[in-house]
């Protein structure tokens, strides 16, 4: 199932490759995040576009919303330390799990 963000900002965290994609632009990061850590996502100008205190241990972070533009590069920091960058895209996620299917 794909999500569509129609307002605000979505921050999704997971411990695996469960993310399948979204309608609209999103940035997907691999980052080691523990429960209680603060995740901050900034654009190329250094402006904060999303910030969140994680309630669980995660390794994948997806950010979507009106502040995310396809083709632009974003940085993620965990507790103030840069943890990676991602270029925003849309559609199916690379490496994400597909839907359920039968075998022939």
C-alpha positions as protocol buffer text, in pm:
chain_id: "A"
residue {
  index: 1
  type: UNK
  ca { x: 0 y: 0 z: 0 }
}
residue {
  index: 2
  type: UNK
  ca { x: 123 y: 350 z: -81 }
}
residue {
  index: 3
  type: UNK
  ca { x: 59 y: 658 z: 127 }
}
residue {
  index: 4
  type: UNK
  ca { x: -40 y: 1003 z: 2 }
}
residue {
  index: 5
  type: UNK
  ca { x: 47 y: 1312 z: 208 }
}
residue {
  index: 6
  type: UNK
  ca { x: -210 y: 1589 z: 152 }
}
residue {
  index: 7
  type: UNK
  ca { x: -87 y: 1831 z: 418 }
}
residue {
  index: 8
  type: UNK
  ca { x: 176 y: 1866 z: 687 }
}
residue {
  index: 9
  type: UNK
  ca { x: 485 y: 1647 z: 707 }
}
residue {
  index: 10
  type: UNK
  ca { x: 511 y: 1271 z: 742 }
}
residue {
  index: 11
  type: UNK
  ca { x: 805 y: 1108 z: 920 }
}
residue {
  index: 12
  type: UNK
  ca { x: 806 y: 728 z: 911 }
}
residue {
  index: 13
  type: UNK
  ca { x: 1061 y: 508 z: 1081 }
}
residue {
  index: 14
  type: UNK
  ca { x: 1115 y: 135 z: 1050 }
}
residue {
  index: 15
  type: UNK
  ca { x: 1374 y: -130 z: 1126 }
}
residue {
  index: 16
  type: UNK
  ca { x: 1379 y: -285 z: 777 }
}
residue {
  index: 17
  type: UNK
  ca { x: 1291 y: -240 z: 412 }
}
residue {
  index: 18
  type: UNK
  ca { x: 913 y: -234 z: 456 }
}
residue {
  index: 19
  type: UNK
  ca { x: 863 y: 102 z: 281 }
}
residue {
  index: 20
  type: UNK
  ca { x: 713 y: 59 z: -67 }
}
residue {
  index: 21
  type: UNK
  ca { x: 684 y: 415 z: -192 }
}
residue {
  index: 22
  type: UNK
  ca { x: 453 y: 715 z: -190 }
}
residue {
  index: 23
  type: UNK
  ca { x: 243 y: 931 z: -410 }
}
residue {
  index: 24
  type: UNK
  ca { x: 446 y: 1252 z: -423 }
}
residue {
  index: 25
  type: UNK
  ca { x: 803 y: 1334 z: -328 }
}
residue {
  index: 26
  type: UNK
  ca { x: 984 y: 1177 z: -33 }
}
residue {
  index: 27
  type: UNK
  ca { x: 1339 y: 1138 z: 99 }
}
residue {
  index: 28
  type: UNK
  ca { x: 1444 y: 797 z: 233 }
}
residue {
  index: 29
  type: UNK
  ca { x: 1742 y: 763 z: 467 }
}
residue {
  index: 30
  type: UNK
  ca { x: 1932 y: 477 z: 629 }
}
residue {
  index: 31
  type: UNK
  ca { x: 2032 y: 588 z: 977 }
}
residue {
  index: 32
  type: UNK
  ca { x: 2089 y: 426 z: 1314 }
}
residue {
  index: 33
  type: UNK
  ca { x: 1832 y: 580 z: 1548 }
}
residue {
  index: 34
  type: UNK
  ca { x: 1764 y: 473 z: 1906 }
}
residue {
  index: 35
  type: UNK
  ca { x: 1454 y: 537 z: 2112 }
}
residue {
  index: 36
  type: UNK
  ca { x: 1467 y: 895 z: 2240 }
}
residue {
  index: 37
  type: UNK
  ca { x: 1703 y: 1021 z: 1966 }
}
residue {
  index: 38
  type: UNK
  ca { x: 1612 y: 1342 z: 1784 }
}
residue {
  index: 39
  type: UNK
  ca { x: 1600 y: 1317 z: 1404 }
}
residue {
  index: 40
  type: UNK
  ca { x: 1643 y: 1641 z: 1209 }
}
residue {
  index: 41
  type: UNK
  ca { x: 1609 y: 1669 z: 831 }
}
residue {
  index: 42
  type: UNK
  ca { x: 1740 y: 1979 z: 653 }
}
residue {
  index: 43
  type: UNK
  ca { x: 1734 y: 2099 z: 294 }
}
residue {
  index: 44
  type: UNK
  ca { x: 2038 y: 2210 z: 91 }
}
residue {
  index: 45
  type: UNK
  ca { x: 2008 y: 2561 z: 242 }
}
residue {
  index: 46
  type: UNK
  ca { x: 2030 y: 2421 z: 594 }
}
residue {
  index: 47
  type: UNK
  ca { x: 1665 y: 2491 z: 679 }
}
residue {
  index: 48
  type: UNK
  ca { x: 1494 y: 2235 z: 902 }
}
residue {
  index: 49
  type: UNK
  ca { x: 1212 y: 2067 z: 708 }
}
residue {
  index: 50
  type: UNK
  ca { x: 1129 y: 1800 z: 969 }
}
residue {
  index: 51
  type: UNK
  ca { x: 1225 y: 1714 z: 1324 }
}
residue {
  index: 52
  type: UNK
  ca { x: 1111 y: 1426 z: 1540 }
}
residue {
  index: 53
  type: UNK
  ca { x: 1199 y: 1248 z: 1865 }
}
residue {
  index: 54
  type: UNK
  ca { x: 1192 y: 876 z: 1789 }
}
residue {
  index: 55
  type: UNK
  ca { x: 991 y: 654 z: 2021 }
}
residue {
  index: 56
  type: UNK
  ca { x: 1164 y: 335 z: 1904 }
}
residue {
  index: 57
  type: UNK
  ca { x: 1489 y: 202 z: 1756 }
}
residue {
  index: 58
  type: UNK
  ca { x: 1483 y: 232 z: 1377 }
}
residue {
  index: 59
  type: UNK
  ca { x: 1721 y: 207 z: 1080 }
}
residue {
  index: 60
  type: UNK
  ca { x: 1513 y: 357 z: 797 }
}
residue {
  index: 61
  type: UNK
  ca { x: 1356 y: 706 z: 793 }
}
residue {
  index: 62
  type: UNK
  ca { x: 1119 y: 842 z: 530 }
}
residue {
  index: 63
  type: UNK
  ca { x: 1015 y: 1209 z: 519 }
}
residue {
  index: 64
  type: UNK
  ca { x: 742 y: 1343 z: 291 }
}
residue {
  index: 65
  type: UNK
  ca { x: 533 y: 1656 z: 267 }
}
residue {
  index: 66
  type: UNK
  ca { x: 509 y: 1993 z: 100 }
}
residue {
  index: 67
  type: UNK
  ca { x: 864 y: 2084 z: 212 }
}
residue {
  index: 68
  type: UNK
  ca { x: 1015 y: 1790 z: 18 }
}
residue {
  index: 69
  type: UNK
  ca { x: 1085 y: 1850 z: -353 }
}
residue {
  index: 70
  type: UNK
  ca { x: 1170 y: 1570 z: -596 }
}
residue {
  index: 71
  type: UNK
  ca { x: 1533 y: 1595 z: -714 }
}
residue {
  index: 72
  type: UNK
  ca { x: 1649 y: 1805 z: -417 }
}
residue {
  index: 73
  type: UNK
  ca { x: 1907 y: 1672 z: -170 }
}
residue {
  index: 74
  type: UNK
  ca { x: 1832 y: 1652 z: 204 }
}
residue {
  index: 75
  type: UNK
  ca { x: 2049 y: 1572 z: 506 }
}
residue {
  index: 76
  type: UNK
  ca { x: 1954 y: 1378 z: 817 }
}
residue {
  index: 77
  type: UNK
  ca { x: 2110 y: 1433 z: 1158 }
}
residue {
  index: 78
  type: UNK
  ca { x: 2065 y: 1222 z: 1469 }
}
residue {
  index: 79
  type: UNK
  ca { x: 2114 y: 1414 z: 1795 }
}
residue {
  index: 80
  type: UNK
  ca { x: 2294 y: 1689 z: 1600 }
}
residue {
  index: 81
  type: UNK
  ca { x: 2542 y: 1460 z: 1419 }
}
residue {
  index: 82
  type: UNK
  ca { x: 2503 y: 1427 z: 1043 }
}
residue {
  index: 83
  type: UNK
  ca { x: 2399 y: 1071 z: 956 }
}
residue {
  index: 84
  type: UNK
  ca { x: 2355 y: 1087 z: 578 }
}
residue {
  index: 85
  type: UNK
  ca { x: 2197 y: 1246 z: 274 }
}
residue {
  index: 86
  type: UNK
  ca { x: 1926 y: 1149 z: 28 }
}
residue {
  index: 87
  type: UNK
  ca { x: 1786 y: 1287 z: -295 }
}
residue {
  index: 88
  type: UNK
  ca { x: 1409 y: 1311 z: -291 }
}
residue {
  index: 89
  type: UNK
  ca { x: 1221 y: 1088 z: -533 }
}
residue {
  index: 90
  type: UNK
  ca { x: 866 y: 964 z: -584 }
}
residue {
  index: 91
  type: UNK
  ca { x: 701 y: 634 z: -668 }
}
residue {
  index: 92
  type: UNK
  ca { x: 829 y: 291 z: -563 }
}
residue {
  index: 93
  type: UNK
  ca { x: 1115 y: 274 z: -315 }
}
residue {
  index: 94
  type: UNK
  ca { x: 1442 y: 116 z: -424 }
}
residue {
  index: 95
  type: UNK
  ca { x: 1500 y: -198 z: -222 }
}
residue {
  index: 96
  type: UNK
  ca { x: 1157 y: -189 z: -63 }
}
residue {
  index: 97
  type: UNK
  ca { x: 943 y: -500 z: -35 }
}
residue {
  index: 98
  type: UNK
  ca { x: 681 y: -554 z: -298 }
}
residue {
  index: 99
  type: UNK
  ca { x: 326 y: -658 z: -239 }
}
residue {
  index: 100
  type: UNK
  ca { x: 210 y: -1011 z: -167 }
}
residue {
  index: 101
  type: UNK
  ca { x: 201 y: -1241 z: -465 }
}
residue {
  index: 102
  type: UNK
  ca { x: 144 y: -1605 z: -544 }
}
residue {
  index: 103
  type: UNK
  ca { x: 388 y: -1844 z: -699 }
}
residue {
  index: 104
  type: UNK
  ca { x: 313 y: -2015 z: -1029 }
}
